[in-house]
Amino acid sequence: MGVVKDILLVFGGSMLGVTVMCLMNASAAVDRAMEKKGK
């Protein structure tokens, strides 16, 4: 049972990290698009 919990923790953590990276990249892209529109 402990091994399964560890795997779930690692999998969940990596998925969370990927999601956060995607969100940060998306917000950065939106910021750049807004800057281009402003100019």
PDB file with SEQRES, HELIX, SHEET and CRYST1 records, atoms N, CA, C and O in Angstrom:
SEQRES   1 A   39  MET GLY VAL VAL LYS ASP ILE LEU LEU VAL PHE GLY GLY          
SEQRES   2 A   39  SER MET LEU GLY VAL THR VAL MET CYS LEU MET ASN ALA          
SEQRES   3 A   39  SER ALA ALA VAL ASP ARG ALA MET GLU LYS LYS GLY LYS          
HELIX    1 AA1 GLY A    2  GLY A   38  1                                  37    
CRYST1    1.000    1.000    1.000  90.00  90.00  90.00 P 1           1          
ATOM      1  N   MET A   1       0.836  -1.201   0.000  1.00  0.00           N  
ATOM      2  CA  MET A   1       0.000   0.000   0.000  1.00  0.00           C  
ATOM      3  C   MET A   1       0.871   1.251   0.000  1.00  0.00           C  
ATOM      4  O   MET A   1       0.559   2.231  -0.677  1.00  0.00           O  
ATOM      5  N   GLY A   2       1.960   1.216   0.758  1.00  0.00           N  
ATOM      6  CA  GLY A   2       2.848   2.380   0.817  1.00  0.00           C  
ATOM      7  C   GLY A   2       3.440   2.717  -0.541  1.00  0.00           C  
ATOM      8  O   GLY A   2       3.579   3.886  -0.901  1.00  0.00           O  
ATOM      9  N   VAL A   3       3.793   1.660  -1.303  1.00  0.00           N  
ATOM     10  CA  VAL A   3       4.399   1.884  -2.624  1.00  0.00           C  
ATOM     11  C   VAL A   3       3.401   2.579  -3.550  1.00  0.00           C  
ATOM     12  O   VAL A   3       3.752   3.516  -4.267  1.00  0.00           O  
ATOM     13  N   VAL A   4       2.158   2.110  -3.526  1.00  0.00           N  
ATOM     14  CA  VAL A   4       1.121   2.700  -4.384  1.00  0.00           C  
ATOM     15  C   VAL A   4       0.942   4.174  -4.034  1.00  0.00           C  
ATOM     16  O   VAL A   4       0.804   5.019  -4.918  1.00  0.00           O  
ATOM     17  N   LYS A   5       0.946   4.473  -2.734  1.00  0.00           N  
ATOM     18  CA  LYS A   5       0.764   5.861  -2.287  1.00  0.00           C  
ATOM     19  C   LYS A   5       1.919   6.720  -2.786  1.00  0.00           C  
ATOM     20  O   LYS A   5       1.716   7.854  -3.218  1.00  0.00           O  
ATOM     21  N   ASP A   6       3.138   6.171  -2.725  1.00  0.00           N  
ATOM     22  CA  ASP A   6       4.320   6.913  -3.204  1.00  0.00           C  
ATOM     23  C   ASP A   6       4.187   7.202  -4.695  1.00  0.00           C  
ATOM     24  O   ASP A   6       4.454   8.318  -5.141  1.00  0.00           O  
ATOM     25  N   ILE A   7       3.775   6.195  -5.465  1.00  0.00           N  
ATOM     26  CA  ILE A   7       3.635   6.366  -6.917  1.00  0.00           C  
ATOM     27  C   ILE A   7       2.587   7.442  -7.213  1.00  0.00           C  
ATOM     28  O   ILE A   7       2.782   8.292  -8.081  1.00  0.00           O  
ATOM     29  N   LEU A   8       1.466   7.389  -6.474  1.00  0.00           N  
ATOM     30  CA  LEU A   8       0.405   8.381  -6.683  1.00  0.00           C  
ATOM     31  C   LEU A   8       0.903   9.775  -6.344  1.00  0.00           C  
ATOM     32  O   LEU A   8       0.585  10.744  -7.034  1.00  0.00           O  
ATOM     33  N   LEU A   9       1.690   9.873  -5.270  1.00  0.00           N  
ATOM     34  CA  LEU A   9       2.230  11.175  -4.858  1.00  0.00           C  
ATOM     35  C   LEU A   9       3.150  11.728  -5.936  1.00  0.00           C  
ATOM     36  O   LEU A   9       3.048  12.898  -6.305  1.00  0.00           O  
ATOM     37  N   VAL A  10       4.048  10.890  -6.442  1.00  0.00           N  
ATOM     38  CA  VAL A  10       4.993  11.328  -7.480  1.00  0.00           C  
ATOM     39  C   VAL A  10       4.235  11.714  -8.747  1.00  0.00           C  
ATOM     40  O   VAL A  10       4.502  12.752  -9.351  1.00  0.00           O  
ATOM     41  N   PHE A  11       3.279  10.858  -9.145  1.00  0.00           N  
ATOM     42  CA  PHE A  11       2.500  11.120 -10.360  1.00  0.00           C  
ATOM     43  C   PHE A  11       1.696  12.406 -10.205  1.00  0.00           C  
ATOM     44  O   PHE A  11       1.693  13.252 -11.098  1.00  0.00           O  
ATOM     45  N   GLY A  12       1.012  12.552  -9.063  1.00  0.00           N  
ATOM     46  CA  GLY A  12       0.210  13.749  -8.811  1.00  0.00           C  
ATOM     47  C   GLY A  12       1.087  14.993  -8.780  1.00  0.00           C  
ATOM     48  O   GLY A  12       0.716  16.033  -9.325  1.00  0.00           O  
ATOM     49  N   GLY A  13       2.248  14.888  -8.143  1.00  0.00           N  
ATOM     50  CA  GLY A  13       3.156  16.030  -8.049  1.00  0.00           C  
ATOM     51  C   GLY A  13       3.660  16.452  -9.416  1.00  0.00           C  
ATOM     52  O   GLY A  13       3.731  17.644  -9.713  1.00  0.00           O  
ATOM     53  N   SER A  14       4.014  15.474 -10.256  1.00  0.00           N  
ATOM     54  CA  SER A  14       4.531  15.809 -11.590  1.00  0.00           C  
ATOM     55  C   SER A  14       3.423  16.418 -12.445  1.00  0.00           C  
ATOM     56  O   SER A  14       3.665  17.359 -13.200  1.00  0.00           O  
ATOM     57  N   MET A  15       2.212  15.881 -12.326  1.00  0.00           N  
ATOM     58  CA  MET A  15       1.083  16.423 -13.088  1.00  0.00           C  
ATOM     59  C   MET A  15       0.815  17.862 -12.654  1.00  0.00           C  
ATOM     60  O   MET A  15       0.550  18.735 -13.481  1.00  0.00           O  
ATOM     61  N   LEU A  16       0.889  18.096 -11.342  1.00  0.00           N  
ATOM     62  CA  LEU A  16       0.663  19.444 -10.806  1.00  0.00           C  
ATOM     63  C   LEU A  16       1.736  20.391 -11.336  1.00  0.00           C  
ATOM     64  O   LEU A  16       1.438  21.523 -11.718  1.00  0.00           O  
ATOM     65  N   GLY A  17       2.988  19.923 -11.359  1.00  0.00           N  
ATOM     66  CA  GLY A  17       4.091  20.746 -11.848  1.00  0.00           C  
ATOM     67  C   GLY A  17       3.906  21.095 -13.320  1.00  0.00           C  
ATOM     68  O   GLY A  17       4.129  22.234 -13.729  1.00  0.00           O  
ATOM     69  N   VAL A  18       3.496  20.107 -14.111  1.00  0.00           N  
ATOM     70  CA  VAL A  18       3.278  20.344 -15.547  1.00  0.00           C  
ATOM     71  C   VAL A  18       2.151  21.355 -15.745  1.00  0.00           C  
ATOM     72  O   VAL A  18       2.241  22.244 -16.592  1.00  0.00           O  
ATOM     73  N   THR A  19       1.089  21.206 -14.955  1.00  0.00           N  
ATOM     74  CA  THR A  19      -0.060  22.123 -15.065  1.00  0.00           C  
ATOM     75  C   THR A  19       0.361  23.548 -14.738  1.00  0.00           C  
ATOM     76  O   THR A  19      -0.008  24.490 -15.439  1.00  0.00           O  
ATOM     77  N   VAL A  20       1.141  23.699 -13.660  1.00  0.00           N  
ATOM     78  CA  VAL A  20       1.603  25.028 -13.247  1.00  0.00           C  
ATOM     79  C   VAL A  20       2.486  25.640 -14.331  1.00  0.00           C  
ATOM     80  O   VAL A  20       2.364  26.824 -14.644  1.00  0.00           O  
ATOM     81  N   MET A  21       3.386  24.818 -14.908  1.00  0.00           N  
ATOM     82  CA  MET A  21       4.280  25.324 -15.960  1.00  0.00           C  
ATOM     83  C   MET A  21       3.448  25.782 -17.159  1.00  0.00           C  
ATOM     84  O   MET A  21       3.714  26.834 -17.740  1.00  0.00           O  
ATOM     85  N   CYS A  22       2.434  24.982 -17.529  1.00  0.00           N  
ATOM     86  CA  CYS A  22       1.582  25.337 -18.671  1.00  0.00           C  
ATOM     87  C   CYS A  22       0.860  26.651 -18.403  1.00  0.00           C  
ATOM     88  O   CYS A  22       0.777  27.513 -19.278  1.00  0.00           O  
ATOM     89  N   LEU A  23       0.333  26.799 -17.177  1.00  0.00           N  
ATOM     90  CA  LEU A  23      -0.393  28.026 -16.828  1.00  0.00           C  
ATOM     91  C   LEU A  23       0.542  29.226 -16.879  1.00  0.00           C  
ATOM     92  O   LEU A  23       0.164  30.287 -17.375  1.00  0.00           O  
ATOM     93  N   MET A  24       1.761  29.064 -16.367  1.00  0.00           N  
ATOM     94  CA  MET A  24       2.726  30.173 -16.358  1.00  0.00           C  
ATOM     95  C   MET A  24       3.105  30.547 -17.786  1.00  0.00           C  
ATOM     96  O   MET A  24       3.194  31.728 -18.121  1.00  0.00           O  
ATOM     97  N   ASN A  25       3.330  29.526 -18.637  1.00  0.00           N  
ATOM     98  CA  ASN A  25       3.678  29.793 -20.035  1.00  0.00           C  
ATOM     99  C   ASN A  25       2.525  30.505 -20.737  1.00  0.00           C  
ATOM    100  O   ASN A  25       2.743  31.430 -21.520  1.00  0.00           O  
ATOM    101  N   ALA A  26       1.298  30.069 -20.452  1.00  0.00           N  
ATOM    102  CA  ALA A  26       0.121  30.664 -21.089  1.00  0.00           C  
ATOM    103  C   ALA A  26      -0.018  32.124 -20.674  1.00  0.00           C  
ATOM    104  O   ALA A  26      -0.262  32.988 -21.516  1.00  0.00           O  
ATOM    105  N   SER A  27       0.138  32.406 -19.376  1.00  0.00           N  
ATOM    106  CA  SER A  27      -0.007  33.789 -18.897  1.00  0.00           C  
ATOM    107  C   SER A  27       1.100  34.665 -19.478  1.00  0.00           C  
ATOM    108  O   SER A  27       0.864  35.831 -19.792  1.00  0.00           O  
ATOM    109  N   ALA A  28       2.305  34.115 -19.623  1.00  0.00           N  
ATOM    110  CA  ALA A  28       3.415  34.883 -20.193  1.00  0.00           C  
ATOM    111  C   ALA A  28       3.113  35.191 -21.663  1.00  0.00           C  
ATOM    112  O   ALA A  28       3.390  36.293 -22.136  1.00  0.00           O  
ATOM    113  N   ALA A  29       2.550  34.225 -22.381  1.00  0.00           N  
ATOM    114  CA  ALA A  29       2.215  34.425 -23.792  1.00  0.00           C  
ATOM    115  C   ALA A  29       1.137  35.499 -23.919  1.00  0.00           C  
ATOM    116  O   ALA A  29       1.190  36.334 -24.821  1.00  0.00           O  
ATOM    117  N   VAL A  30       0.163  35.474 -23.015  1.00  0.00           N  
ATOM    118  CA  VAL A  30      -0.913  36.479 -23.038  1.00  0.00           C  
ATOM    119  C   VAL A  30      -0.321  37.859 -22.774  1.00  0.00           C  
ATOM    120  O   VAL A  30      -0.694  38.835 -23.425  1.00  0.00           O  
ATOM    121  N   ASP A  31       0.603  37.937 -21.816  1.00  0.00           N  
ATOM    122  CA  ASP A  31       1.245  39.223 -21.503  1.00  0.00           C  
ATOM    123  C   ASP A  31       1.953  39.771 -22.737  1.00  0.00           C  
ATOM    124  O   ASP A  31       1.853  40.960 -23.040  1.00  0.00           O  
ATOM    125  N   ARG A  32       2.678  38.891 -23.457  1.00  0.00           N  
ATOM    126  CA  ARG A  32       3.408  39.337 -24.649  1.00  0.00           C  
ATOM    127  C   ARG A  32       2.429  39.806 -25.725  1.00  0.00           C  
ATOM    128  O   ARG A  32       2.670  40.805 -26.402  1.00  0.00           O  
ATOM    129  N   ALA A  33       1.324  39.075 -25.876  1.00  0.00           N  
ATOM    130  CA  ALA A  33       0.323  39.445 -26.885  1.00  0.00           C  
ATOM    131  C   ALA A  33      -0.263  40.814 -26.546  1.00  0.00           C  
ATOM    132  O   ALA A  33      -0.465  41.644 -27.432  1.00  0.00           O  
ATOM    133  N   MET A  34      -0.533  41.044 -25.270  1.00  0.00           N  
ATOM    134  CA  MET A  34      -1.098  42.333 -24.843  1.00  0.00           C  
ATOM    135  C   MET A  34      -0.106  43.461 -25.129  1.00  0.00           C  
ATOM    136  O   MET A  34      -0.492  44.542 -25.575  1.00  0.00           O  
ATOM    137  N   GLU A  35       1.174  43.196 -24.868  1.00  0.00           N  
ATOM    138  CA  GLU A  35       2.203  44.226 -25.112  1.00  0.00           C  
ATOM    139  C   GLU A  35       2.246  44.583 -26.594  1.00  0.00           C  
ATOM    140  O   GLU A  35       2.340  45.758 -26.948  1.00  0.00           O  
ATOM    141  N   LYS A  36       2.176  43.566 -27.467  1.00  0.00           N  
ATOM    142  CA  LYS A  36       2.209  43.815 -28.910  1.00  0.00           C  
ATOM    143  C   LYS A  36       1.008  44.657 -29.322  1.00  0.00           C  
ATOM    144  O   LYS A  36       1.136  45.575 -30.133  1.00  0.00           O  
ATOM    145  N   LYS A  37      -0.160  44.345 -28.762  1.00  0.00           N  
ATOM    146  CA  LYS A  37      -1.373  45.100 -29.101  1.00  0.00           C  
ATOM    147  C   LYS A  37      -1.231  46.540 -28.608  1.00  0.00           C  
ATOM    148  O   LYS A  37      -1.672  47.476 -29.276  1.00  0.00           O  
ATOM    149  N   GLY A  38      -0.615  46.712 -27.439  1.00  0.00           N  
ATOM    150  CA  GLY A  38      -0.440  48.053 -26.876  1.00  0.00           C  
ATOM    151  C   GLY A  38       0.428  48.913 -27.775  1.00  0.00           C  
ATOM    152  O   GLY A  38       0.165  50.104 -27.940  1.00  0.00           O  
ATOM    153  N   LYS A  39       1.478  48.308 -28.368  1.00  0.00           N  
ATOM    154  CA  LYS A  39       2.380  49.054 -29.247  1.00  0.00           C  
ATOM    155  C   LYS A  39       1.703  49.229 -30.602  1.00  0.00           C  
ATOM    156  O   LYS A  39       2.281  49.831 -31.507  1.00  0.00           O  
TER     157      LYS A  39                                                      
END                                                                             
